Amino acid sequence: MTLFRQIYALLFGLFLLVVTSLGYVQFTETQSFLIKQMESDLNNASHSLGIMLVPALESGDDVAAETLVNVIFEGGYYQQIKLTWLVDGKQQVWNNAVRIQGVPQWFIDLELFSTITKESIITSGWLQLAKIEITAHPGFGYHELWRIISNTIIIFSILFLFAIVCARFGLGFILKPLNNLSIHAKKIANQQFGPDMPMPKTKELKELVSAFNSMSAQLKQVFGSLDEEVSALRKKNLVDQVSGLPNRQYMVSRINGWLSEPSSGALFLAKFDWLETVHSKYGYQVRDETIKLLSQKLQHHLDEVSPSVIGRIAAYEFAFFITDVEHDQLTKYLQTLLRTLNKEISKAGCKPNEGFAIGVAERVGQMTVSDILAQADNALQKSLKDNKVFHWFETTEHQLFSREQWRVNLTDAIKNKKFQFRWQPILLSTNKEVCQREIYCQLMVDDKLQHAGQFMPYVELLSLGTLLDQCLIETVAENRLLDRNYEPLAINLTFQSISDVHFHSWLQNFLRNCNSPERICFEIPEASVYSDLENCELLCNTIRDNGAKFGIDHFGRQFGSMSYLQTLRPSYVKLDQSFAYMEDDQHNIELCRALSNVAKGLDIQVIVTGIQQQSQLERFSSMRLDAYQGFISPPISIDI
């Protein structure tokens, strides 16, 4: 029971006790007063009637005596009058039935008034003439007592209700700072550090509120320090100090993670010898400033074409890593890169289309890091040898379908729900039990199985992400995949669905009609959080409010603050696969540990991904992460 209800119940009980006591006192006093009043009235009636009957009794006029008694009996509230002549023993009795108007029978049956009788002897001098006995009628007492008690109950009830209402609002106002304190404490317990609470007027609560504000500020500072530590470690280990771009180690680990999951794209390797010319002419400071400005321009212009990762991997060598795009988009990216380079070369006083070379290697089939780096380097060397600005590594594999063919195939697959599924278990680090399963989709086109990495770029390009997500979620529900295992199922959402408010409404209706929403997990890529935090927050609130869970995929991939974790409050985060391929040194271990500490500090489960071998898993053992995922436990096909 809440403190408000306890105090409210106490006041309610005390007020009820007071009202009951006052009612009891009023009742007994009124009863006693009415009894005395009836006794006094009976004495007066007996005395008056005795005096009036003396002349009639002395003369022996019985008729006159009866007439006098009738007058008194009919005019008073008497139940019985009994007159006995002492001379001859004659007796006359007058009775009045007990009928009381306006009083409930149950109240009369309580017998609150006992029988009151007054007996007296009528004398004339020393001579005793008659004996008269008068019994009071209780109707007057019941009538008056019922009227007074009824009015008292009505007044007390009104006062009672008024007092209860006032107490409720009064307590609500008085205890409002305490209620705010309780809400604030819950937020602190959930690692949600908002603004400080205003100081209440109540003296006793001021110190408590001050203590909570101080504790919240300290915890907020701790989280901020962890976030700053992550940023510092990233900058130290994974960022080139001159350009501000990711370094070679980061690029290699990202490419490793990219190649270990279904995807598409290409790697550009570029050598900018014109920067050596700038160095020889103007010195290293101008060269470094030129590299910094060039990096900013490349990021600005190339991100408008397609999201990519640009890294500086050597003094004059840069890498451009583009994922989930088709060949035509790569061509546009290359054209934008050439145009931006020539502008910066001209500003540096060098000749356009000279002093640089670019090698392009497109991802095809199953490749390793060595394969794609070798192809990109071969293309770069070919470009340098032929004195061309770029060279595209030639491959025997060609694009399976054109964009329009993919549109037809994907639209038909979504409409008729032709997708096939696999799920991959996610294992707990402590006992290797399955805690979750992630769903992957595949598509059979022309009797050839296409994995997600082959068609997802076209899903995004053709704006079919929302339709695909709805199709996959409905297929999971229709085939009762949630009932095949006890573990929750994780479903990845596309960028389009996250930003589509109509999808939010559809998902809310779906979850409301779902029998087990708590067994569904939706995964949101970290890149979506940084690009559209507002819609991510709306979607996450929709998921959470309807009983489902959500997590952040590719956690730690983006270079930015982790403060969004406090806003979104995910159930878990999945460390990006690139961390599984980073060089095994102390600095990288510290970075991974700092990332996991940020999440664990907010009571968020941390899952490491990209685990292929036991040796990789052992590298993370000291961090005590919650679970792991990778081809160490490969995906399993699902029969539908």
JOMO-V856008 format. One record per residue. N is the residue number from 1. BURIAL is + if it has 16 or more other C-alpha atoms within 10 Angstrom, else -. Layout:
# JOMO-V856008
n = (N:N)
burial = (BURIAL:BURIAL)
This chain:
# JOMO-V856008
n = (1:2:3:4:5:6:7:8:9:10:11:12:13:14:15:16:17:18:19:20:21:22:23:24:25:26:27:28:29:30:31:32:33:34:35:36:37:38:39:40:41:42:43:44:45:46:47:48:49:50:51:52:53:54:55:56:57:58:59:60:61:62:63:64:65:66:67:68:69:70:71:72:73:74:75:76:77:78:79:80:81:82:83:84:85:86:87:88:89:90:91:92:93:94:95:96:97:98:99:100:101:102:103:104:105:106:107:108:109:110:111:112:113:114:115:116:117:118:119:120:121:122:123:124:125:126:127:128:129:130:131:132:133:134:135:136:137:138:139:140:141:142:143:144:145:146:147:148:149:150:151:152:153:154:155:156:157:158:159:160:161:162:163:164:165:166:167:168:169:170:171:172:173:174:175:176:177:178:179:180:181:182:183:184:185:186:187:188:189:190:191:192:193:194:195:196:197:198:199:200:201:202:203:204:205:206:207:208:209:210:211:212:213:214:215:216:217:218:219:220:221:222:223:224:225:226:227:228:229:230:231:232:233:234:235:236:237:238:239:240:241:242:243:244:245:246:247:248:249:250:251:252:253:254:255:256:257:258:259:260:261:262:263:264:265:266:267:268:269:270:271:272:273:274:275:276:277:278:279:280:281:282:283:284:285:286:287:288:289:290:291:292:293:294:295:296:297:298:299:300:301:302:303:304:305:306:307:308:309:310:311:312:313:314:315:316:317:318:319:320:321:322:323:324:325:326:327:328:329:330:331:332:333:334:335:336:337:338:339:340:341:342:343:344:345:346:347:348:349:350:351:352:353:354:355:356:357:358:359:360:361:362:363:364:365:366:367:368:369:370:371:372:373:374:375:376:377:378:379:380:381:382:383:384:385:386:387:388:389:390:391:392:393:394:395:396:397:398:399:400:401:402:403:404:405:406:407:408:409:410:411:412:413:414:415:416:417:418:419:420:421:422:423:424:425:426:427:428:429:430:431:432:433:434:435:436:437:438:439:440:441:442:443:444:445:446:447:448:449:450:451:452:453:454:455:456:457:458:459:460:461:462:463:464:465:466:467:468:469:470:471:472:473:474:475:476:477:478:479:480:481:482:483:484:485:486:487:488:489:490:491:492:493:494:495:496:497:498:499:500:501:502:503:504:505:506:507:508:509:510:511:512:513:514:515:516:517:518:519:520:521:522:523:524:525:526:527:528:529:530:531:532:533:534:535:536:537:538:539:540:541:542:543:544:545:546:547:548:549:550:551:552:553:554:555:556:557:558:559:560:561:562:563:564:565:566:567:568:569:570:571:572:573:574:575:576:577:578:579:580:581:582:583:584:585:586:587:588:589:590:591:592:593:594:595:596:597:598:599:600:601:602:603:604:605:606:607:608:609:610:611:612:613:614:615:616:617:618:619:620:621:622:623:624:625:626:627:628:629:630:631:632:633:634:635:636:637:638:639:640)
burial = (-:-:-:+:-:-:-:+:-:-:+:+:-:-:-:-:-:-:+:-:-:-:+:-:-:-:+:-:-:+:+:-:-:+:+:-:-:+:+:-:+:+:+:-:+:+:+:-:+:+:-:-:+:+:-:+:+:-:-:-:-:-:-:-:+:+:-:-:+:-:-:+:+:-:-:-:+:+:+:+:+:+:+:+:+:-:-:-:-:-:-:-:-:+:-:-:-:-:-:+:-:-:+:-:-:-:-:+:-:-:-:-:+:-:-:+:+:+:-:-:+:+:+:-:-:-:-:-:+:+:+:+:+:+:+:+:+:+:+:+:+:+:+:-:+:+:-:-:+:-:-:+:-:-:-:+:-:-:-:+:-:-:+:+:-:-:+:+:-:-:-:-:-:-:+:-:+:+:+:-:+:-:-:+:+:-:-:+:-:-:+:+:+:-:-:-:-:-:-:+:-:-:-:-:+:-:-:-:+:+:-:+:+:-:-:+:+:-:+:+:-:-:+:+:-:+:+:-:+:+:+:-:+:+:+:-:+:+:+:+:-:-:+:+:+:+:+:+:+:+:+:+:+:+:+:+:+:+:+:+:-:+:+:+:+:+:+:+:+:+:+:+:-:+:+:+:+:+:-:-:-:-:-:-:-:+:+:+:-:+:+:+:-:+:+:-:+:+:+:-:-:+:-:-:-:+:+:+:+:+:+:+:+:-:-:-:+:+:+:+:+:+:+:+:+:+:-:-:+:+:-:-:+:+:-:+:+:+:-:+:+:+:-:+:+:-:-:+:-:+:-:+:+:-:+:+:+:+:+:+:+:+:+:+:-:-:-:-:+:-:-:+:+:-:+:+:+:+:+:+:+:+:+:+:-:-:-:+:+:+:+:+:+:-:-:-:-:-:-:-:-:-:-:-:-:+:+:-:+:+:+:-:+:+:-:-:+:+:+:+:+:+:+:+:+:+:+:+:+:-:-:-:-:+:+:+:+:+:+:+:+:+:+:-:-:-:-:-:-:+:+:+:+:+:+:+:+:+:+:+:+:-:+:+:+:+:+:+:+:+:+:+:+:-:+:+:-:-:-:-:-:+:-:-:-:-:+:+:+:+:+:+:+:+:+:+:+:+:+:-:-:-:+:+:-:-:+:+:-:+:+:-:-:-:-:-:+:+:+:+:+:+:+:+:+:+:+:+:+:+:-:-:+:-:+:+:+:-:+:+:+:+:+:+:-:+:-:+:+:+:+:+:+:+:+:+:+:-:-:-:-:+:-:-:+:+:-:+:+:+:+:+:+:+:+:+:+:+:+:+:+:+:-:-:-:-:-:+:+:+:+:+:+:+:+:+:+:+:+:+:-:+:+:+:+:+:+:+:+:+:+:+:-:-:-:+:+:-:-:+:-:-:-:-:+:+:+:+:+:+:-:-:-:-:+:-:-:-:-:-)
